Amino acid sequence: MGALLGVASDDGCEVDVRQAFPLSITENDEEVSVDSEHLTQMLILHLQANPKENIVGWYSTGDKVDANSALIHEYFAAEYAHVLATPLHLLVDAELKDGRMGIKAFVTSEAGVPTSEFAGTMFLPIPCTVKLNDAERSALDLISLARPQLVDDVFVDVSSANASTTGVLSDMDNLERAVVAILGMVENIQEWVAGVQAGEIPPNDTIGRYLLDTVSAVPLIEAGEFEKLFNNHLQDLLMVVYLSNLTRTQLAIAQRLQNLV
């Protein structure tokens, strides 16, 4: 488990979780305690780099909440009530069922009769959306290349050394992957449009409008002009690769000469 950091909207109805760090807890049959000193120190260090973010909740792994979850949630609700009226609990199912990581978000509400022995806490699910920026998406795409592949409901490691690792792709490899992905998407769109025109696939007005807006946003460029622009960009990319390799070689030579001296 660990703490969630982020920012909340002015009305507190929307929370943007941006960071997280693990926490140490002590758990037994009678109580659950959080290492508050470690939490405080980690928060101080985080605020030095991200002063606008604060504790907005906590996360744990598993597929369901239990009695200990309620105790931990009460701790965060009491310690950080000045940030949110009710903290957020993010439940992450790390077993990768069906090849996907399940993520659920909860808030709590009082249940039973208040100020009595029948009072309790109830976890209420709320909508949760995973959003990625370009840098995060690129990193996740690279990580996904090293993940075991699901074959006949069994995860098979396809890496060369029987370990889920992969090397960083070069700029040329990234460009090739991007071109292949775009060609695949264009082919899928062509098949869908052809199926609609042939009456094999029912039309969808929403998809049709989206495709129209997308096509209209693309500038009209002649094939020869587009090829020229692409080749110019490719030459620039090759020049950057050459200069980076040259710099790396010069640094390696300088390091070896320094070691000789």
N, C-alpha and C positions, 0 to 999 in steps of 0.2 A: 504494500500500500504506500501511498504518498500524498503529498499536498498538491493542489491545483492552484495555479496563479494565472491571473488575467485581469480583465476589466469588466465592469458591469455598466449597463445603460443607465441613464438618469433615473428612469422609473423602476429599475431593478428587474425588469421582465425579460431581459436578454443578457446572457453572460458569454463573453468571448474568452475561452480558455486558451492561453498562449504558451504556458510553460508548466513544468511539473518537476518535482524531485522526490525521491523515495524517503520514507521515514522509518524509524525503528519503533516497534511496538512490543509490549509485553502482554501476552494473552494467556489466561488460564480459565478454569471453570467459574471463577467468581468475579473477575474483573478484567478490564482491558485498559492499559495505560499507554499513552503516547509520550515519546521522549520529547518533551516540550523544549528543553534546552537546545537540542539539535535542531528542532523546527525553528526556533528563534534565530539561531546563528545562520542557518541557511537562508532565512527570509531577509536578514540584514545584508548578507552578501548579494542576494538577488536584487534587492532594492537599490544597491549601489550602481548596478548596470541598467536596471529597468525601474526607475522611481515611480512610474505611473501604474505599475501592476501591483496587485496585492493578493492575499489568500482569498480564493473564492469558493473553496471546497476541498474535497479529497477524492482519491480514486483507490480502487482495489481490484484485484483479479478474482474471477469466479463467474458463476452464472446465476447467482441469486443472493439476495440480502438475508441476513440473519440477525439474531439478537445482539451480537457483538457489533454489527454494523450500526445499530441504533445507538450504542454507547459511544462509538467513535464520532458519530454524527453530532451527538449532543455536545461533545467536547469542542468541535469546530464551531458549532452554533453559539456556544457560550464565549469562546475566546475571540471570535471575529464577528460578533453581532454588529459592530460598527461598519463593516464592509457590506454585508448582505443581511437582509431580514432572515433568510434561511439559506444555509450553504448548499452547494451542489455536490451530489455524490455521483461519480462516474464509475460504472461497473464495466470492466473490460474482461471479456471471455477470451483468454489466451490459448484455449485448446484448439482454435482454428477449425471449428466445426463447419463442414461443407467448404473448407478451404478459405474461410473468411473469418476475420476477427470481429466478434460481436461487441458493440459498444452501446450501452444504455445509460441514460441520465435520469436521476431521481432528485426530488426535493421531499421534505417531510411535512406532515401535518399532524396536529394533535388528534388523537382518537380516544373514544371512551368518554368517561365523565371526568372533567378537569378537577384537579385538587382532590382526587380520591384514589383509592387503591386500584381502580379500574382504568386510570388514565394511562395512555400509551402513545406511541409514535407510529405513524403509518407512512411508508415510502410510496410516493406517487410518481409514476413515470411521466417524463416530459419529453417533448420533441428534441432531438439531438442531430446536428448536421456536422459532418466533417468537411472542412474547407481547407484548401491547399493553395499556397502561392506558387509561383513558377519555380523558385529555388527548392521548395519542399517537394514539389511534384517530381523534379528532376532527380532528387536524392532518393525518393521512394521508387522511382523507375529503375534506378541503378541497384537498389537493394533487392527489388523483385527478381532481378536476373539471377541472384544467388539462392533464391528460395527453392526448396524441393518441389518438384512437380507432382500434381495429383494424377495418378494413372490407375484406373480401375479401383477407385476409392482408397488407394494406398499412396502415401507420399514417397516418392522416389527421388533420391539425390542425383542430379544429373551433372554435377560438377566433376572436374577431372580428377580431383584428389580426394573424393569421398568426403568432402567438407563443403558446407554451404558458403563458399566464397566466390568472389568474382573481381576482376580487375576493373579499373576505371577506364571507360571507353574514351578513345581519342576523338578529336573534333570531327574527323572524317567518318568515323563509325557512327557518331551521333547524327551527323547529317544524313548518312545512308539510312539509319533507322527511321528518321523523321520522314524522309521521302517515301520509304516503303509503307509507313503507317498512313500517310496522306493518300497514297495510291489505293491502299486497302479500303479506306473510308469512301473514296470516290467510287470505287467499284460497288460497294454496298449500296450507295445512294442510287447509282445507275440501275442496279437490280431492283431496288424498291420502286423507282419511278416506272421502269418497264413493266413490273408486275401490276402496278395501279392502272397503267394505260391498257394492259391486256385484260383487266377485270379479274385477275387472280388474287389481288390483295385489295382489301377495302380501303378507300381513300381516307386520309386523315388531314383535316383542315389545318390543325395546329402545326403538324410537321411540314405541310405544304407552305404555309406562311413563313415558317422558320427558314426553309430552304430558299424561298424567294428573297427574303431579307439578306441571307448569306450570299447568294449569287449577285444580288444588286450591289453589295458592298465591295465586291471584287472589281478592281479597275480593269477596263478593257485594254488588253495589251496584245499586240500581235505576237505570234509564236516566235518569230525571229528576234523581236525586241526582248521578249522574256528570256530567250536562250542567251542573249548577250548579257542581260543583267545578271542572270544566274552564273554565267561563266566569270564575270567580273567579281562577283561575291566569292566564288570558289577560289579564284586566284588570290584574293585578299586573305582568305582562310588558310590557304597553303603557305602564304608568306608569313603569317603569324605562327603557324606550326614550325616552319623552318627557323624563324628567329628564336622561338622558345627552345628548340632543340640545340641551336647554336649557343645560346646563353647557358643552357644546362651543361653542355660540353666544356665551355670555358670555365665555369665554376668548378667542375670536377678536376680539370687540369690544374687550376690554381690551388685547389685543396691538396692535390698530390705534391705539387712543388713546395707548398708550405710544410708538408710533412717531411719532405726530404731535407729542408733547411733545418 
